[in-house]
Amino acid sequence: MSVLIIMLGNTLFLLLLANLVRAIAFNLKEMCEPTLLQNSIPETKGKSDIYSRIDGRGNSYYFCLSALCSASAGFLFVINNYLPMILCFVCTLLATLLSSKFAEVDTIKSLKKVTLIQNTKIYVKDLKHAFKFIFKSSRLKSLLIMSSLLSSLLFIFILLQNALLAYLGVPAEYFGILHAFALFVSAITSRRQAWFHKTYKNRLLAWFSLPPAIAMLLTGLFVVVGLNIYVIYSAVVLMVLILAIVRGPYFTLINRYYNSFSSPEINTKIYTSKALLECLARAMMFFFASWLLDITSIAYALTIFGFILAALFIFTLEYMKTRLGLKPGEYKSKDIEFRILK
């Protein structure tokens, strides 16, 4: 729908409307997708491993397809401005067709019709229950804070990366090539999510958070100081590579960690809360980044952003030490039991 609005519209209002529709659609997908997959897997030993393998493989295919689209979009745009959007619309239609083939994984308890107002009341009640559980569970609070920060980093990085490349005078056609390279790296690391999980264990989120933030900080400092242009280019490529390595397995593994809190009755509530908090964090980060870019250059903005994120990650990791990654017997019942809300 959003692609069609962009294709047919030629005003700022329609562009904003298209982005609003796209944002709603992506957030609904983000809430429903992990729950649908989790509930589709029968209760069995190693369910989390099965979930991670399926989700990791799916993300890998997504990154590969995204890389091909990113690399080809520039060339198609030169041939005809509408070609990339037409192909995007075709992909949207195929995705809609596939989504209609999913079988219902949850038992429908009642066929009674529910009005929009009743549905809204149920949604608000469920959301209140989820946040009560979050506020009582220091384990879940820790994970939500970290995932909100990491999600913000991964999304805001594309904006800062493109601004930095433009500042350095890199031709626009190389933007897509660099982005495609990063996506192919993410596709490879997504398939290796089990290796990351087994290798780093409780240190995984520290390895996923601090290196990208430090890479942003150092790259910004190199540009501010005015080092040799080839040193700066090398730092940019290394920064992109680090973010690509993290992006690949991150989404699969963070959902795996959230699933450790989950049961069919709490799944959707947890993912709704996660999507809400992550979107709020991203919005604040984007406003802050836009403000920084208005008052200073991209070099200083990248340095400041890297420093702030590194500090936030250090504080969050310190907060998580006694709240997440403990042995099962070390958690308090309020950290793991949803029944306290009933």
C-alpha positions in Angstrom: 0.0 0.0 0.0 2.8 2.5 0.9 4.6 1.8 -2.3 1.4 2.4 -4.3 0.9 5.7 -2.5 4.4 6.8 -3.3 4.0 5.8 -7.0 0.7 7.6 -7.5 1.3 10.6 -5.2 3.4 13.7 -5.8 2.8 15.7 -2.6 4.5 15.9 0.8 1.3 14.8 2.5 1.1 11.6 0.5 4.8 10.9 1.2 4.1 11.3 4.9 1.0 9.1 4.6 3.0 6.4 2.8 5.7 6.4 5.5 3.0 6.2 8.2 1.4 3.1 6.5 4.8 1.5 6.1 5.7 2.1 9.8 2.4 0.6 11.0 2.9 -2.5 8.7 6.5 -3.1 9.8 5.6 -2.8 13.4 2.7 -5.2 13.1 5.1 -7.6 11.3 7.7 -7.2 14.1 5.1 -8.0 16.7 3.5 -11.0 15.0 6.3 -12.7 13.2 8.3 -14.1 16.2 5.1 -15.1 18.0 3.8 -16.9 15.0 7.1 -18.8 14.6 7.4 -19.6 18.3 3.8 -20.9 18.6 4.2 -23.0 15.4 7.0 -25.1 16.9 5.7 -28.0 19.0 6.8 -28.1 22.7 9.9 -30.2 22.6 13.4 -30.3 24.0 15.6 -27.8 22.2 12.7 -25.7 21.0 14.8 -22.5 21.3 17.5 -24.0 19.1 14.9 -25.0 16.5 13.5 -21.4 16.6 17.0 -19.9 16.1 17.9 -22.2 13.2 14.6 -21.4 11.3 14.7 -17.7 12.1 18.4 -17.4 11.3 18.0 -19.0 8.0 15.0 -16.8 7.1 17.0 -13.7 8.1 19.9 -14.9 6.0 17.6 -15.2 2.9 16.2 -11.8 3.7 19.6 -10.1 3.8 20.7 -11.8 0.6 17.6 -10.6 -1.3 17.9 -7.2 0.3 21.5 -7.0 -0.9 20.6 -7.9 -4.5 17.8 -5.3 -4.4 20.1 -2.7 -3.0 22.8 -3.3 -5.6 20.3 -3.3 -8.5 18.0 -0.5 -7.4 20.5 2.2 -8.5 20.9 0.8 -12.0 17.1 0.3 -12.4 16.5 3.9 -11.3 18.8 5.1 -14.1 16.7 3.2 -16.7 13.3 4.3 -15.3 12.5 6.0 -12.0 9.5 3.8 -11.4 11.1 0.4 -12.1 12.4 -0.1 -8.5 9.0 0.9 -7.1 7.1 -1.4 -9.4 9.4 -4.4 -8.4 8.8 -3.4 -4.8 5.1 -3.4 -5.3 5.3 -6.9 -6.9 7.2 -8.2 -3.9 4.6 -6.7 -1.6 1.8 -8.5 -3.5 3.7 -11.8 -3.3 4.3 -11.3 0.5 0.5 -10.6 0.9 -0.3 -13.8 -1.0 2.1 -15.9 1.1 0.7 -14.4 4.4 -2.8 -15.5 3.4 -1.6 -19.1 3.3 -0.6 -19.3 7.0 -2.7 -21.7 9.2 -4.0 -20.6 12.5 -1.6 -21.7 15.3 -3.7 -20.6 18.2 -7.0 -22.2 19.2 -9.9 -19.9 18.6 -11.9 -20.0 21.9 -14.9 -18.0 20.7 -16.4 -17.0 17.4 -18.3 -14.1 19.1 -17.9 -10.9 17.2 -15.9 -8.2 19.0 -16.4 -4.5 18.2 -13.5 -2.1 17.6 -14.1 -0.4 21.0 -14.1 -3.8 22.8 -11.0 -4.9 20.9 -9.3 -1.6 21.9 -10.2 -2.2 25.5 -8.8 -5.7 25.4 -5.6 -4.5 23.8 -5.1 -1.7 26.4 -5.7 -4.2 29.2 -3.2 -6.7 27.8 -0.6 -3.9 27.3 -1.1 -2.8 31.0 -0.6 -6.4 32.1 2.6 -6.7 30.0 4.0 -3.5 31.5 3.1 -4.5 35.0 5.1 -7.7 34.4 8.0 -5.7 32.9 8.2 -3.3 35.8 8.2 -6.2 38.3 10.7 -8.2 36.4 14.2 -6.7 36.6 15.4 -9.5 34.2 13.0 -8.4 31.5 13.6 -4.7 32.1 17.3 -5.2 31.5 16.7 -7.0 28.2 14.2 -4.3 27.1 16.7 -1.5 27.8 19.5 -3.2 26.0 17.4 -4.2 23.0 16.0 -0.7 22.7 19.5 0.8 22.6 20.9 -1.8 20.2 17.9 -1.5 17.9 18.3 2.3 17.9 22.0 1.9 17.0 21.3 -0.5 14.1 18.6 1.7 12.6 20.3 5.1 13.1 23.5 3.9 11.7 22.2 3.9 8.1 21.4 7.6 8.4 24.8 8.5 9.9 26.6 6.2 7.4 25.1 7.9 4.3 25.6 11.4 5.8 29.3 10.5 6.4 29.8 9.1 2.9 28.3 12.2 1.4 30.5 14.4 3.6 33.6 12.5 2.4 32.6 13.0 -1.3 31.9 9.4 -2.0 29.8 9.1 -5.3 26.2 8.2 -4.7 26.4 5.0 -6.8 28.8 3.5 -4.3 26.3 3.9 -1.4 24.3 0.9 -2.7 27.4 -1.2 -3.3 28.6 -0.6 0.2 25.1 -1.3 1.6 24.9 -4.5 -0.5 28.3 -5.6 0.8 27.1 -5.1 4.4 23.9 -7.0 3.8 25.8 -10.0 2.4 28.0 -10.0 5.5 24.9 -9.9 7.6 23.5 -12.9 5.6 26.5 -15.0 6.4 26.6 -14.1 10.1 22.9 -14.7 10.5 23.4 -18.3 9.5 26.1 -18.5 12.2 23.9 -17.2 15.0 24.3 -20.5 16.9 28.1 -20.1 16.9 27.8 -16.6 18.4 25.4 -17.9 21.1 27.6 -20.8 22.1 30.9 -18.8 21.9 30.0 -15.6 23.8 27.1 -16.8 26.0 26.4 -14.2 28.7 29.0 -11.8 27.1 27.1 -11.8 23.8 25.2 -8.5 24.3 28.4 -6.8 25.4 30.2 -7.9 22.2 27.2 -6.8 20.1 26.9 -3.3 21.7 30.4 -1.9 22.6 32.4 -2.6 19.4 29.9 -0.8 17.1 29.7 2.2 19.4 33.5 2.4 19.8 33.9 2.0 16.0 31.5 5.0 15.4 33.4 7.0 18.0 36.8 6.3 16.5 35.7 6.9 12.9 34.2 10.2 13.9 37.4 11.2 15.7 39.5 10.2 12.7 37.5 12.6 10.5 37.6 15.4 13.0 41.3 15.1 13.4 41.7 15.0 9.6 43.8 11.8 9.2 44.8 10.5 5.8 41.8 10.0 3.6 42.7 6.3 3.1 42.9 5.8 6.8 39.4 7.3 7.1 38.1 5.1 4.3 39.5 2.0 6.0 37.9 3.1 9.3 34.5 3.6 7.5 34.7 0.2 5.9 35.7 -1.5 9.2 32.8 0.3 11.0 30.3 -0.8 8.4 31.7 -4.4 8.6 31.4 -4.5 12.4 27.8 -3.2 12.3 27.0 -5.8 9.5 28.4 -8.7 11.6 26.3 -7.6 14.6 23.1 -7.0 12.6 23.1 -10.6 11.1 22.6 -12.7 14.2 21.2 -10.0 16.5 17.5 -10.1 15.6 17.4 -13.9 15.8 19.2 -14.0 19.1 17.3 -11.2 20.8 14.0 -12.9 19.9 15.4 -16.1 21.3 16.2 -14.4 24.6 12.7 -12.9 24.7 11.2 -16.3 24.0 12.7 -17.5 27.3 10.1 -15.3 29.1 7.3 -16.5 26.9 4.3 -18.7 27.0 1.4 -18.6 24.6 -0.5 -16.3 27.0 2.3 -13.7 27.3 4.0 -14.0 23.9 2.1 -11.3 22.0 2.1 -9.0 25.1 5.9 -9.1 25.5 6.5 -8.5 21.8 4.0 -5.6 21.7 5.8 -4.0 24.6 9.1 -4.6 23.0 8.0 -3.0 19.7 6.5 0.0 21.5 9.6 0.7 23.6 12.1 0.1 20.7 10.1 2.4 18.4 10.1 5.1 21.1 13.8 4.7 21.5 14.5 4.9 17.8 12.3 8.0 17.4 14.2 9.8 20.2 17.5 8.8 18.6 16.5 10.0 15.2 15.3 13.4 16.6 18.6 13.7 18.5 20.7 12.7 15.4 18.7 15.2 13.2 19.3 17.9 15.8 23.0 17.1 16.0 23.4 17.2 12.2 21.6 20.6 12.1 24.0 22.2 14.6 27.3 20.5 13.7 29.0 18.4 11.0 28.6 14.7 10.6 32.1 14.1 11.9 31.3 15.6 15.3 27.8 14.1 15.3 29.2 10.6 14.8 31.8 11.2 17.5 29.2 12.4 20.0 26.8 9.7 19.1 29.4 7.0 19.5 30.5 8.4 22.9 26.9 8.6 24.2 26.0 5.1 23.0 29.2 3.6 24.4 28.5 5.2 27.8 24.8 4.0 27.8 25.9 0.5 26.9 28.5 0.4 29.7 25.9 1.6 32.3 23.3 -0.9 30.9 25.7 -3.8 31.0 26.6 -3.0 34.6 22.9 -2.8 35.5 22.4 -6.2 33.8 25.1 -8.0 35.6 23.0 -9.1 38.6 19.7 -9.3 36.7 20.3 -11.2 33.4 22.2 -14.3 32.5 21.9 -15.9 35.9 21.3 -19.6 36.6 17.6 -20.6 36.7 17.6 -21.0 40.5 19.0 -17.5 41.0 16.1 -15.7 39.6 13.2 -14.4 41.8 9.8 -15.7 41.0 8.6 -12.2 40.0 11.2 -12.2 37.3 9.9 -15.3 35.5 6.2 -15.9 36.5 3.5 -14.1 34.6 0.7 -15.5 36.8 1.3 -12.8 39.4 -0.8 -10.5 37.1 -4.0 -12.6 37.2 
